[in-house]
Amino acid sequence: MDDVRRWQVPGRVNLIGEHLDHNGGAALPIAIDRSLLVKARRRTDGTVNVWSRGERASFPVETVPGDVSDWSAYPAGVVWALRESGVPVTGADLVLESTLPVGAGLSSSAALTCGVALALDDLAGAGRPREELARVAQRAENDYVGVPTGLMDQYAVLFAQEGHAVHLDFGVDPPSAEPVPADWGDDGLVLAVIDTGVHHELAAGEYAERRRECAAIASELELSALASIGLDGLLSLTDETAKARARHVLTESTRVRGAVTALRRRDWAQFGAMLTSSHESLRDDFAVSCEELDVAVDAALASEALGARMTGGGFGGSAIALMRPEQVDRLRARVEAAFADRSWAAPTVFTVRPSPAAALLP
Ligand code: GLA
């Protein structure tokens, strides 16, 4: 088994800066200590086999969009996008083992696509830079799976650093990634994740719809990307829905800057306040939250969290809360009771630490 290479690939939590990547703005994710392990061995017969959660998928390296539509579209999309970019994939056996919940809004799909891209690039000896592999992973998702995501998740998975958040700027090409110490742990705080259990892939159509709305507003204002909107542009909009969407993009960009400053100063009250107002903006202006996420955030705030918000694309998935560790049990009890009262399935609460980017294991 000497020829098996093993990659550990984290999920991510975005601290703040939501729906800004596809608008040429900023985001501030961390990689988390829940990850996907990709075991990879080279084949030369033109076949890729993938084992995951007791299932096996097989497809030829010549796969093209439309061939497969189940979960194996993610690895197949990577094979397709890698070959399109000139990496000679000759076949592989891939075994995926995960501690990262799927559909929880913690980027299990980016972990999968980035992990497979790293593994196949490595088996081919191609050594493509991570910026390029991030785009390959995005292309797999956009053009093979058919979900029009931005680049934040791939950049979080590939460029995070242990103990840090990564300040991403999608207003430049290639996007910039600057580490910012994320040391709330040194000040006796934890970051809790509340997985609502509502699976967000179901809402891929709504994600695409928000993207279209933003692109239309940018084009109306003759902006190359909506994140460069100013107050004048915002005030010139007459359609109330368009104004609300643009207001989220403008105010969220300001909050990211404030959150980076607060993080550097270890000003947790200020940082927490940014998280909570980001949630309100996503709920009221961008309209990508859902009842379960709102209940989770309210339960966190009632449990003395310094701040709480939904994370990721929305319409389900997870919320995060910055709090003292002794409050986590109280939060769990409160959110479980609130969900039970509404006859919703029980949510899951756990804490995460800022973790390293994807790496080859020794
Ligand atoms: C999903 C997408 C990202 C980003 C977020 C919202 O996670 O994959 O590209 O747009 O939603 O910030």
Residues whose N, C-alpha, C, O or C-beta is under 5 A from the ligand:
A	BS01	GLA	G17 E18 H19 L20 D21 T149 G150 L151 M152 D153 G312 G313
